[in-house]
Amino acid sequence: MFAFRKNPVSYTFIGIIWILWAVNILKLPEKYAAVFSGHLLGDLLTPLGFASTSFGGALALTLMACFAAPAERLLGPVRYFVTGCVAQLASIPLTLMLARVIEHMGLWTWGDMLRQHPHISPIGFFVGGAGVASTFMPRLWRRRVRLSLLSLTLTLVFYGGSFSDLLGATTALSSIAVGMIVNKERPTLTSSVQEKRLLTALVISIVAISPLLVALNPHAVGPLSSVTRLMWTADASAYQEAAACFSDRNSALCHDIMAFNRIYGFGPAVADLIPLLLQLVLCFGLLRGRRLAWVLSTIGQVVIMVVLLLQVMYLHWDGVNLYGVSLTATVLPWVACLGMLWFNRSAFQIREHPRLLLSVVTRVSALLLVFVLLWVVVGYLVRDSFLDGATVMDLLYEAPLRFLPPVVAIVLPYILVPDSTLGWVLYEWTGTVFWLIAAWMLYRLFAQPANPKHDEALAKARAIFESGSGDHVSFMTLWDGHRYFFNTAGNTYVAYRASNGVALTLGEPVGEDPMGCAAEFEVFARAQALKPAWYSVRSSFIRPGFKYLEVAEEALLSTENTEFKGKKFQNVRTARNKAAKEGVQTQWTSWEQLDLTMRQRIAELSEEWVSEKALPEMGFTLGGLEEIQVPGTCLLLAVGDDGTVHGVTSWMPVYESGVLAGYTLDMMRRADHGFKGTIELLISEALLIAKQQGCGWISLSGAPLASTTHSAERARQATAGAAGDGATYHAKGAGGAEPAGASSALLSSILDRVGQELEPLYGFRTLAASKKKFQPQEQSWNLAYEDELALPSIGFAIIHAYLPSLRARDAARVVRMWLAARHA
């Protein structure tokens, strides 16, 4: 009852749809049936030969109504009903015009069917309501809903091809376009890696599942409807007709009956489901960012297109033009999938460990060999279960066909004709059982860590981190993307990335013997033909022969000052007082403790922030949605009374001798239209929490390319010194380090200039300036390197670490935004 109150329109339509279907099934007397099949219901609520006469049609419309139900809750029942009716009525003439265009273009017999049978269904109502409602959704769900609508409706057009399907696609396109125009939406610049994975998997799964849904509709007339019916329609009674092959197995009648039996029935239906099952398993791998899933999905789309074209060309179905437009249209859904895979290829970079991959390939190959032997050996033992018997050569010849879907195998010649139940079971289920087991193995491969050895190293690094000592960025070494080097004693490690001939570390060694481990790591790196470069290290970290260049300034807040008195903290006090009045509260928690609703709200907030940036989401020392899910990360949220998330910050623990010493700020997101003083509220509250936990400080972290004052001044001093006497400044003593020589001074000046130019794109310097409201203490984070000639390689390694997925189109977009910002 509660669900009906929230979605009365959707549930009412669902009830009417199934009543119409029941009326048709029950065959009511004409005087009663007329009540349900009049012009009003017949034209607006039933597809006339689709929902009212087909179980599949009623089921498809029910699923569409459920999909659009959130739109009713968002718009309200009245607005949803009005919006749906307007979208439905406005799209009907557009669809009629489009049907006439298709008819005049002579595209198959499809155009004639559209004009002769313009049946209308409520699909335009549901799709139109969802399309318009998407305008008022958060950007994350807006993109998901629109892409789902377009993928589903366009795929249904190719498979079902009815006027109702065309109406759905027309309504989806028009309602989304109207929403974008009315809301004056700006095009989305980019999306997070997780969202790219989800959207890619979503499109591929919709294209894969749509044929199965349309197969439930016996009136499908689309370009691919014949393929759909051949794949999914089953008639097990056809087995009884195999006796016709006894008289002459080479006769045309025997050939037709065998072709029929090989693609129809329960066994072939399950076998034809195998490609769908494999694609869904690959979509699971895509969601987890696996490169293997991306490669196999790409190959799979190509294979499907080739198979479909072969079927169209060689099976000669009625109503299909073999040349030109129809052949192209046949593969359009899978071309779209290929485009989606290629466009988002950078999101799938998690590669399986070679040994793990080899193990799975070996097991699948062994399994294939076992089932081939099973087919040959058992087939020979029951050779009398086939017409004229079965020889070993016959069984070997037919073996490849047993592992192909029946709809594919039908285009290939056959030798064996089963004439008993045992023969049919062996004939149909040998390949099916193999593929079911292989699909399970593939699923298990994607479900487990891509590199078990890396996970073992990560677990060891975490144990050292929590029991030892590190710097303020040591927790970042537990994020994905790092390699680990452990010293001989196994009590200290270095996290690094290898790129452009550089071993780029993240911070200092973590553990009991940092200097000894650093020396061992440098020897190891040189042995691997890598140049060691220590990134984001403190000035107190001294390495013999290394030069130092400041790359960021860290802002530190002492927990001794938590009263926020004085004019300098006026903004902080105002934010805290205003939050109390407006009912905005803070919540100290972790990702594991959040419920699904709160997780989704945080994901939406993060996606809003990412989509407004010109460049892809950065990594390395800048965490995102994935990094806040790492165990041990603390979250501090600003939540309103209505559950709205106004802001979120993540805090990484810092240990000294195994004891919690402080927290380092990582991710910081604020809602565009949320509480104004969100950041001041969250940082001040984090300082209070740290004090309660006995910590002496919190770090507001360092912003890359934001150290404008000190670095520029030191660069000028170094340049002057180098010009005066040619001196080179090295690390000296325990007190600190100086920049070295004119080359590093030039690089420092360049970085300072880059920081100024990139400010419109990322706002690092604005962020650094906002932290000064808390009057922090500042200390430098440095890059330590040996050879100045290696600075270009180190620079590229740093860029690759922060932006591993940067591509040419991203760079072009950056240039456009940068130019726009310069002329603003």
C-alpha positions in Angstrom: 0.0 0.0 0.0 2.9 2.3 0.8 4.4 1.7 -2.6 1.1 2.4 -4.3 0.8 5.8 -2.5 4.3 6.8 -3.8 3.7 5.5 -7.4 -0.1 5.5 -8.0 0.2 6.3 -11.7 2.8 3.6 -12.4 0.9 0.9 -10.5 -2.4 1.8 -12.2 -0.9 1.5 -15.6 0.7 -1.8 -14.7 -2.7 -3.1 -13.6 -4.4 -2.0 -16.8 -1.7 -3.6 -18.9 -2.1 -7.0 -17.2 -5.9 -6.7 -17.2 -5.8 -6.2 -21.0 -3.5 -9.2 -21.4 -5.8 -11.4 -19.2 -8.9 -10.3 -21.2 -7.2 -11.6 -24.3 -6.1 -14.8 -22.7 -9.4 -15.6 -21.0 -11.4 -14.9 -24.2 -14.2 -13.1 -22.5 -17.6 -12.7 -24.3 -17.5 -9.9 -26.9 -19.9 -7.6 -24.9 -17.5 -7.7 -21.9 -14.3 -7.7 -23.9 -15.4 -4.6 -25.7 -15.2 -2.6 -22.4 -11.5 -3.2 -22.4 -10.7 -2.9 -26.1 -12.5 0.4 -26.9 -10.8 3.2 -28.7 -9.5 5.0 -25.6 -7.7 2.0 -24.0 -6.9 0.4 -27.3 -5.2 3.5 -28.7 -3.5 4.8 -25.6 -2.8 2.0 -23.2 -2.5 -1.2 -25.2 -0.3 -1.9 -28.2 -3.1 -3.8 -30.0 -1.4 -7.1 -30.7 1.5 -6.4 -28.4 0.6 -5.9 -24.7 -3.0 -7.1 -25.0 -2.2 -10.3 -26.9 1.4 -11.0 -25.9 2.8 -12.0 -22.5 6.2 -10.7 -23.6 4.7 -7.3 -24.5 3.0 -7.0 -21.1 6.2 -8.0 -19.4 8.3 -5.5 -21.4 5.9 -2.7 -20.6 5.8 -3.6 -16.9 9.6 -3.5 -16.8 9.5 -0.1 -18.5 7.0 1.2 -16.0 9.1 0.0 -13.1 12.2 1.6 -14.7 10.3 5.0 -14.9 8.8 4.7 -11.4 11.5 6.9 -9.8 10.6 9.6 -12.2 7.1 9.6 -10.7 8.5 10.0 -7.2 10.7 12.9 -8.4 8.1 14.8 -10.4 5.1 13.8 -8.3 2.1 11.8 -9.6 0.2 14.7 -11.1 3.2 16.3 -13.0 4.4 12.8 -14.0 1.0 12.0 -15.5 0.7 15.3 -17.3 4.3 15.0 -18.6 3.8 11.4 -19.7 0.6 12.3 -21.6 2.1 15.3 -23.3 5.2 13.3 -24.3 3.0 10.5 -25.6 0.7 12.7 -27.6 3.5 14.9 -29.0 5.6 12.0 -30.1 2.9 10.1 -32.0 2.9 12.5 -35.0 6.7 12.6 -35.0 6.7 8.8 -35.1 4.2 8.7 -37.9 6.3 11.1 -40.0 9.4 9.0 -39.3 7.5 5.8 -40.3 6.6 7.4 -43.5 10.2 8.4 -44.2 11.3 4.8 -43.5 8.6 3.5 -45.9 9.5 5.9 -48.7 13.2 5.0 -48.3 12.3 1.4 -49.0 14.1 0.0 -46.0 13.1 -3.6 -46.1 9.5 -4.6 -45.5 9.8 -2.9 -42.2 8.5 0.5 -43.5 5.4 -1.2 -44.9 4.7 -2.9 -41.6 5.1 0.4 -39.7 2.6 2.1 -41.9 0.1 -0.7 -42.0 0.2 -1.5 -38.3 0.7 1.8 -36.3 -0.1 0.3 -33.0 0.3 2.6 -30.0 1.4 1.6 -26.5 2.1 3.4 -23.2 5.9 3.2 -23.8 6.0 6.8 -24.8 4.3 7.8 -21.6 6.9 5.9 -19.5 9.9 6.9 -21.5 8.8 10.6 -21.8 8.2 10.9 -18.1 11.7 9.4 -17.3 13.4 11.5 -20.0 12.0 14.8 -18.7 12.5 13.8 -15.0 16.2 13.1 -15.8 16.7 16.8 -16.2 16.1 17.3 -12.4 18.3 14.4 -11.3 21.9 14.7 -10.0 24.4 14.6 -12.8 25.4 11.0 -11.9 21.9 9.6 -12.3 21.0 11.9 -15.2 23.7 10.4 -17.3 22.8 6.8 -16.3 19.0 7.2 -16.9 19.5 8.9 -20.3 22.0 6.4 -21.5 19.8 3.5 -20.4 16.7 5.0 -22.1 18.6 5.6 -25.4 20.3 2.2 -25.4 17.1 0.3 -24.6 14.7 2.1 -26.9 17.1 2.2 -29.9 18.0 -1.5 -29.5 14.3 -2.4 -29.3 13.7 -0.6 -32.5 16.3 -2.7 -34.3 15.0 -6.0 -32.8 11.2 -5.4 -32.3 10.8 -2.8 -35.0 7.1 -2.2 -34.1 5.5 1.2 -34.2 5.4 1.1 -30.4 9.2 0.6 -30.3 9.8 3.4 -32.7 7.5 5.6 -30.6 9.6 4.8 -27.5 12.9 5.8 -29.3 11.3 9.0 -30.6 9.9 10.0 -27.2 13.3 9.2 -25.5 15.2 11.5 -27.9 12.7 14.3 -27.9 12.1 14.3 -24.1 15.8 14.3 -23.3 16.4 17.1 -25.8 13.5 19.2 -24.4 14.9 18.7 -20.9 18.3 19.8 -21.9 17.0 22.9 -23.7 14.7 24.0 -20.9 17.3 23.5 -18.2 20.0 25.1 -20.3 22.4 22.3 -19.5 26.1 22.6 -20.1 27.7 19.5 -21.7 29.4 17.3 -19.2 33.1 17.5 -19.5 34.2 14.2 -18.1 33.2 11.5 -15.6 35.0 9.4 -13.0 36.7 6.1 -13.8 34.0 4.2 -11.9 31.2 5.9 -13.8 32.9 5.2 -17.2 33.1 1.5 -16.2 29.5 1.4 -15.1 28.1 3.1 -18.2 30.1 0.9 -20.6 28.9 -2.2 -18.9 25.3 -0.9 -18.9 25.2 -0.2 -22.6 26.7 -3.6 -23.5 24.3 -5.5 -21.1 21.3 -3.7 -22.5 22.3 -4.5 -26.1 22.9 -8.2 -25.1 19.6 -8.6 -23.2 17.3 -6.7 -25.6 17.0 -9.6 -28.1 15.8 -11.9 -25.4 13.1 -9.4 -24.3 12.0 -8.8 -27.9 11.9 -12.6 -28.5 8.9 -12.7 -26.2 7.0 -10.6 -28.7 5.7 -12.7 -31.6 4.8 -9.6 -33.6 8.3 -8.2 -33.9 9.1 -6.8 -37.3 12.4 -5.0 -36.9 15.5 -5.5 -39.1 16.8 -8.1 -36.6 13.5 -9.7 -35.6 14.2 -12.8 -37.7 17.5 -13.2 -35.9 15.7 -12.9 -32.6 13.1 -15.4 -33.4 15.6 -17.9 -34.7 17.7 -17.5 -31.5 14.9 -17.8 -28.9 11.7 -19.5 -30.2 11.5 -23.1 -29.1 9.3 -26.0 -30.1 10.5 -29.3 -28.5 7.9 -31.3 -30.3 10.0 -31.1 -33.5 12.2 -33.9 -32.1 9.4 -36.4 -33.1 9.9 -35.5 -36.7 13.5 -36.8 -36.8 12.1 -40.2 -38.0 11.9 -38.7 -41.5 15.7 -39.1 -41.8 15.5 -42.9 -41.5 14.4 -43.2 -45.1 16.9 -40.8 -46.6 19.2 -38.7 -44.4 20.4 -36.8 -47.4 16.9 -35.7 -48.4 15.8 -32.1 -48.3 13.2 -33.0 -45.7 15.7 -34.6 -43.4 18.0 -31.6 -43.8 15.2 -29.1 -42.9 14.2 -31.2 -39.9 17.7 -31.5 -38.6 18.3 -27.7 -39.0 15.0 -27.1 -37.1 16.0 -29.5 -34.3 19.5 -28.0 -34.0 18.1 -24.6 -33.1 14.8 -25.3 -31.4 13.9 -26.9 -28.1 15.0 -26.6 -24.5 18.6 -27.7 -25.1 19.3 -25.4 -28.0 17.6 -22.5 -26.1 20.0 -22.9 -23.2 22.9 -23.2 -25.6 21.8 -19.9 -27.3 21.8 -18.3 -23.9 25.5 -19.0 -23.4 26.7 -15.9 -25.4 24.4 -13.7 -23.3 25.8 -15.3 -20.1 29.3 -14.7 -21.3 28.6 -11.1 -22.1 27.1 -10.5 -18.7 30.2 -12.1 -17.1 32.4 -9.8 -19.1 30.2 -6.8 -18.0 31.0 -7.8 -14.5 34.7 -7.7 -15.4 34.2 -4.3 -17.0 32.7 -3.0 -13.7 35.9 -4.1 -12.0 38.0 -2.3 -14.5 39.7 -5.4 -15.9 41.7 -5.1 -19.1 41.0 -8.7 -20.0 37.2 -8.1 -19.9 37.7 -5.1 -22.2 39.7 -7.1 -24.7 37.3 -10.0 -24.7 34.3 -7.7 -24.9 35.8 -5.9 -27.9 36.5 -9.2 -29.6 33.0 -10.4 -28.7 31.3 -7.5 -30.4 33.3 -8.1 -33.6 32.4 -11.8 -33.5 28.7 -11.1 -33.0 28.7 -8.7 -35.9 30.4 -11.2 -38.2 28.0 -14.0 -37.2 25.0 -11.8 -37.7 26.1 -10.8 -41.1 26.8 -14.4 -42.1 23.3 -15.3 -40.9 21.7 -12.5 -42.9 23.6 -13.3 -46.1 23.4 -17.1 -46.0 20.1 -17.9 -44.4 18.1 -15.7 -46.8 15.3 -14.7 -44.4 12.2 -13.0 -45.9 12.0 -9.3 -45.6 15.7 -8.7 -45.4 17.6 -6.8 -48.1 21.0 -8.4 -48.4 22.9 -5.3 -49.5 23.3 -1.7 -48.5 21.4 -0.2 -45.6 20.1 -3.4 -44.0 23.5 -5.1 -43.6 24.8 -1.9 -42.0 21.8 -1.5 -39.7 22.0 -5.1 -38.6 25.3 -4.5 -36.8 24.6 -0.9 -35.6 23.9 -1.8 -31.9 27.3 -3.6 -31.7 29.1 -0.8 -33.5 27.8 1.4 -30.8 29.1 -1.0 -28.2 32.5 -1.0 -29.9 32.5 2.8 -29.9 31.7 2.8 -26.2 34.5 0.4 -25.4 37.0 2.4 -27.4 35.9 5.7 -26.1 36.3 4.6 -22.4 39.3 2.3 -22.9 41.4 4.2 -20.4 39.1 3.1 -17.6 40.1 -0.5 -18.0 43.7 -0.7 -17.0 43.7 -3.4 -14.3 45.6 -6.3 -15.7 45.5 -9.9 -14.5 48.8 -11.2 -13.2 50.4 -13.4 -16.0 50.6 -16.4 -13.7 46.9 -16.1 -12.7 45.9 -15.6 -16.3 48.0 -18.6 -17.5 46.4 -20.7 -14.8 42.9 -19.9 -16.0 43.8 -20.4 -19.6 45.4 -23.8 -18.8 42.3 -25.0 -16.8 39.9 -23.9 -19.5 42.0 -25.6 -22.2 42.1 -28.8 -20.1 38.4 -28.6 -19.6 37.8 -28.2 -23.4 40.0 -31.2 -24.0 38.1 -33.3 -21.5 34.7 -32.4 -23.1 36.0 -33.1 -26.6 37.2 -36.5 -25.4 33.9 -37.0 -23.7 32.1 -36.3 -26.9 34.3 -38.6 -29.0 34.5 -41.5 -26.5 30.9 -41.5 -25.3 29.7 -40.9 -28.8 31.6 -43.9 -30.1 30.3 -46.1 -27.2 26.7 -45.1 -28.1 27.3 -44.9 -31.8 24.1 -46.7 -32.5 22.2 -43.7 -31.1 23.0 -41.9 -34.4 21.5 -42.7 -37.8 23.8 -45.1 -39.7 26.1 -45.2 -36.7 29.0 -42.9 -35.8 32.7 -43.4 -36.5 35.5 -41.7 -34.7 36.2 -39.5 -37.7 32.5 -38.4 -37.8 32.7 -37.5 -34.1 35.9 -35.6 -34.6 34.5 -33.7 -37.6 31.4 -32.7 -35.6 33.3 -31.8 -32.4 33.7 -28.1 -33.2 30.0 -27.7 -33.9 29.2 -29.0 -30.4 30.8 -25.9 -28.9 29.1 -23.3 -31.1 25.7 -21.9 -30.4 23.1 -23.7 -32.5 22.1 -20.5 -34.3 25.7 -20.3 -35.5 26.3 -24.0 -36.1 23.2 -24.2 -38.4 25.1 -22.5 -41.2 27.8 -25.3 -41.1 27.3 -28.8 -42.6 26.6 -31.7 -40.4 27.2 -35.5 -40.6 25.6 -37.0 -37.5 21.9 -37.3 -37.0 20.8 -38.4 -33.5 17.9 -40.8 -33.4 17.6 -41.5 -29.6 17.2 -39.6 -26.4 20.7 -40.4 -25.4 22.1 -39.3 -28.7 20.2 -35.9 -28.5 21.4 -35.3 -24.9 25.0 -35.9 -25.9 24.5 -33.9 -29.1 23.0 -30.8 -27.4 24.6 -30.7 -23.9 28.3 -31.4 -24.4 29.2 -27.9 -25.4 26.6 -26.2 -23.2 27.9 -27.8 -20.0 31.5 -26.8 -21.0 30.6 -23.2 -21.6 28.7 -23.0 -18.3 31.8 -24.2 -16.4 34.0 -21.9 -18.4 31.8 -18.9 -17.7 32.0 -19.7 -14.0 35.8 -19.9 -14.2 35.9 -16.5 -16.0 33.6 -15.0 -13.3 35.9 -16.3 -10.6 38.8 -14.7 -12.3 37.2 -11.3 -12.3 35.9 -11.7 -8.8 39.3 -12.3 -7.2 42.1 -9.8 -7.0 43.9 -9.2 -10.4 47.3 -9.7 -8.8 47.3 -11.9 -5.7 51.0 -11.3 -5.1 50.3 -7.6 -5.1 47.6 -8.1 -2.5 50.0 -10.0 -0.3 52.6 -7.2 -0.6 49.8 -4.7 0.2 48.8 -6.6 3.3 52.5 -6.7 4.4 52.8 -3.0 3.7 49.7 -2.2 5.7 51.0 -4.2 8.7 54.3 -2.3 8.6 52.4 1.1 8.2 50.1 0.5 11.2 52.9 -0.7 13.5 55.7 1.6 12.5 56.4 5.2 11.5 56.0 7.1 8.3 55.5 10.6 6.9 52.2 12.5 6.4 51.5 10.8 3.0 52.4 7.3 4.0 48.7 6.2 4.0 48.6 6.9 0.3 51.0 4.1 -0.2 48.1 1.7 0.5 46.2 2.9 -2.6 46.1 1.1 -5.9 48.7 1.6 -8.5 51.9 1.2 -6.5 54.7 -1.3 -6.5 56.4 -2.2 -3.2 60.0 -2.7 -2.3 60.8 -4.2 1.1 64.2 -4.0 2.7 66.2 -7.1 3.6 64.9 -7.1 7.2 61.3 -6.9 5.9 60.4 -4.2 8.4 60.4 -1.2 6.0 59.1 -0.6 2.5 59.0 1.9 -0.3 56.0 2.5 -2.5 56.9 3.5 -6.1 55.8 3.7 -9.7 57.9 2.8 -12.6 57.5 5.0 -15.7 59.7 6.7 -18.3 62.8 5.1 -16.9 62.1 6.6 -13.4 61.3 4.9 -10.1 59.0 7.6 -8.7 58.3 7.1 -5.0 55.3 8.3 -3.0 56.8 9.9 0.1 59.6 8.5 2.2 60.2 4.8 3.3 57.7 3.5 5.8 58.9 1.5 8.8 61.6 1.1 11.3 64.7 1.7 9.1 63.8 4.4 6.6 67.3 5.5 5.7 68.6 1.9 5.3 65.7 1.0 3.2 66.2 4.1 1.1 69.8 3.1 0.3 68.7 -0.4 -0.6 65.9 0.9 -2.8 68.3 3.2 -4.7 70.6 0.2 -5.4 67.6 -1.8 -6.5 66.3 0.9 -8.8 69.6 1.4 -10.6 69.9 -2.4 -11.1 66.5 -2.2 -12.9 67.8 0.6 -15.1 65.5 3.1 -13.3 66.5 6.5 -11.9 65.3 6.9 -8.3 63.3 10.0 -7.6 61.8 10.7 -4.1 58.5 12.6 -4.5 56.7 14.5 -1.7 59.5 14.1 0.9 60.2 16.4 3.8 63.3 18.6 4.0 64.5 16.4 6.8 64.8 13.4 4.5 68.4 13.7 3.4 69.9 11.5 0.7 73.6 11.8 -0.2 74.1 13.2 -3.7 70.5 14.2 -4.2 69.2 17.6 -5.1 65.9 19.0 -3.8 63.1 20.9 -5.5 60.0 22.1 -3.6 56.8 20.8 -5.2 54.1 21.6 -2.6 53.5 23.3 0.7 51.8 21.4 3.5 49.5 23.2 5.9 49.6 22.0 9.5 47.1 22.8 12.2 48.0 22.3 15.9 45.3 20.8 18.1 46.4 23.2 20.9 44.4 26.0 19.2 40.8 24.8 19.0 39.0 27.8 20.4 39.0 29.7 17.1 39.2 33.1 18.8 40.2 36.4 17.2 39.4 38.2 14.0 41.5 35.7 12.0 39.0 32.9 12.7 35.8 35.0 12.1 34.9 32.9 9.1 35.3 29.7 11.0 33.1 30.8 13.9 30.5 32.1 11.5 30.4 28.8 9.6 30.0 26.8 12.8 27.2 29.1 14.2 25.4 29.1 10.9 25.5 25.3 10.6 23.9 25.0 14.1 21.1 27.3 13.0 20.4 25.6 9.7 20.5 22.1 11.1 23.7 21.0 9.4 25.5 18.4 11.4 28.8 16.7 11.1 29.3 12.9 11.0 32.6 11.2 11.7 32.5 7.8 10.1 34.0 5.4 7.5 32.9 4.0 4.2 32.2 0.6 5.7 29.8 2.2 8.3 27.7 4.1 5.7 24.4 2.7 4.4 23.8 2.4 0.7 21.8 5.6 0.5 24.6 7.7 2.0 27.2 6.0 -0.2 25.1 6.9 -3.3 24.8 10.5 -2.2 28.5 10.8 -1.7 29.1 9.3 -5.1 26.7 11.8 -6.7 28.5 14.7 -5.0 31.9 13.4 -6.2 30.6 12.9 -9.7 29.3 16.5 -9.8 32.7 17.8 -9.0 34.6 15.5 -11.4 32.3 16.3 -14.3 33.0 20.0 -14.1 36.8 19.5 -14.6 38.5 19.7 -18.0 40.9 17.0 -17.2 40.2 13.5 -16.0 40.1 12.8 -12.3 43.7 13.0 -11.0 45.4 10.3 -8.9 48.7 9.6 -7.2 48.6 12.0 -4.2 45.0 13.1 -4.9 42.4 10.6 -3.8 38.9 10.2 -5.1 35.8 8.0 -4.6 37.8 4.7 -4.8 40.5 5.9 -2.3 38.0 6.9 0.4 36.9 3.2 0.4 40.3 2.0 1.5 40.0 0.5 5.0 41.4 2.9 7.6 40.2 6.0 5.9 38.0 8.3 8.1 35.2 10.4 6.6 33.8 13.6 8.0 30.4 14.6 6.4 28.3 17.7 6.6 24.7 16.4 6.5 21.5 18.4 6.7 18.3 17.5 8.5 16.8 16.2 5.3 19.7 13.9 4.7 21.4 16.1 2.1 25.1 15.8 2.0 26.6 19.3 1.8 30.2 18.2 1.9 32.6 15.4 2.5 36.2 15.2 3.6 38.4 12.1 4.0 41.2 11.9 6.6 44.1 9.5 6.5 45.7 8.4 9.8 49.4 9.0 10.5 51.3 6.7 12.9 54.4 7.3 14.9 55.9 4.1 16.5 52.5 2.4 15.9 50.6 5.1 17.7 48.1 7.5 16.0 49.7 10.9 15.8 47.5 12.9 13.5 45.4 13.0 10.4 46.0 14.1 6.8 43.3 15.6 4.7 42.8 14.0 1.3 39.5 14.3 -0.6 37.4 17.4 -0.1 34.1 17.9 -2.0 31.3 20.5 -1.5 27.9 20.6 -3.0 27.5 23.5 -5.4 24.2 24.7 -3.9 24.8 23.5 -0.4 25.7 25.1 2.9 28.1 28.0 2.3 30.6 27.4 5.1 30.9 23.6 4.6 34.7 23.4 4.3 35.3 25.7 7.3 32.9 23.6 9.3 34.4 20.3 8.4 38.1 21.3 8.9 37.4 22.9 12.3 35.4 19.9 13.4 38.2 17.5 12.3 40.6 19.5 14.4 38.3 19.1 17.5 38.0 15.3 16.8 41.7 14.9 16.5 42.3 16.7 19.8 39.7 14.4 21.5 41.6 11.4 20.1 44.9 12.6 21.6 46.5 13.8 18.3 48.8 16.7 18.2 48.0 18.0 14.8 46.1 17.6 11.5 47.5 18.2 8.1 45.5 19.9 5.4 47.9 18.3 2.9 49.6 20.0 0.1 48.3 21.2 -3.2 50.4 20.4 -6.3 51.8 23.4 -8.2 50.5 25.7 -5.4 53.7 26.7 -3.7 54.0 30.1 -5.3 55.9 32.2 -2.9 58.7 30.2 -1.4 59.5 28.1 -4.5 59.7 31.2 -6.8 61.9 33.1 -4.4 64.2 30.1 -3.8 64.4 29.6 -7.5 65.5 33.2 -8.1 68.1 32.8 -5.3 69.4 29.6 -6.8 69.6 31.1 -10.3 71.5 34.1 -8.9 73.9 31.9 -7.1 74.5 29.7 -10.1 75.1 32.7 -12.3 77.5 34.3 -9.8 79.9 31.4 -9.1 78.6 28.3 -10.8 77.9 26.7 -7.5 75.6 23.7 -7.2 73.5 23.4 -4.1 73.3 19.9 -2.6 71.6 18.5 0.5 73.8 19.4 3.4 73.5 18.6 7.0 70.5 17.5 8.9 68.9 20.9 8.8 67.5 20.8 5.3 68.1 21.1 1.6 68.5 23.7 -1.1 67.6 23.7 -4.7 70.4 22.8 -7.0 71.8 24.8 -9.9 70.3 26.8 -12.7 68.5 23.8 -14.2 66.4 23.1 -11.2 65.9 26.8 -10.7 64.6 27.0 -14.2 62.3 24.0 -13.6 61.0 25.6 -10.4 60.2 28.7 -12.3 58.5 26.7 -15.0 56.4 24.8 -12.4 55.4 28.1 -10.9 54.3 29.3 -14.3 52.4 26.1 -14.9 50.7 26.4 -11.6 49.4 29.9 -12.6 48.2 28.7 -16.0 46.5 25.5 -14.7 44.6 27.5 -12.0 41.5 27.9 -14.1 41.4 24.1 -14.7 41.9 22.7 -11.2 42.1 25.6 -8.7 44.9 24.2 -6.6 46.1 27.7 -5.6 42.6 28.8 -4.7 42.4 25.7 -2.5 45.8 26.5 -0.9 44.6 30.0 -0.2 41.4 28.8 1.4 43.5 26.8 3.9 45.2 29.9 5.1 42.0 30.9 6.9 43.1 28.5 9.7 46.5 30.2 10.1 48.5 27.0 9.5 52.1 26.2 9.9 53.7 25.4 6.6 56.4 23.0 5.6 57.7 22.1 2.2 57.3 18.8 0.3 60.1 18.2 -2.1 61.3 16.2 -5.1 64.7 14.6 -4.5 66.6 13.6 -7.6 70.2 12.8 -8.6 70.7 13.9 -12.1 69.4 17.2 -13.5 69.5 15.7 -17.0 66.8 13.3 -15.8 64.4 16.1 -14.9 62.4 15.8 -18.1 61.9 12.1 -17.6 60.9 12.7 -14.0 58.4 15.4 -15.1 56.7 13.0 -17.5 56.7 10.3 -14.9 54.9 12.7 -12.5 52.4 13.7 -15.1 51.7 10.0 -15.9 51.3 9.3 -12.2 48.7 12.0 -11.7 47.0 11.5 -15.1 47.5 8.0 -16.3 44.5 8.1 -18.5 45.2 11.5 -20.2 44.6 11.3 -24.0 44.9 13.6 -26.9 41.2 14.6 -26.8 41.6 15.5 -23.1 44.5 17.7 -23.9 42.6 19.4 -26.6 39.7 20.1 -24.2 42.1 21.5 -21.7 43.5 23.9 -24.3 40.0 25.1 -25.1 39.1 25.7 -21.5 42.4 27.3 -20.7 42.0 29.8 -23.6 38.4 30.5 -22.5 39.6 31.2 -19.0 42.4 33.5 -20.3 39.9 35.6 -22.2 37.2 35.6 -19.6 
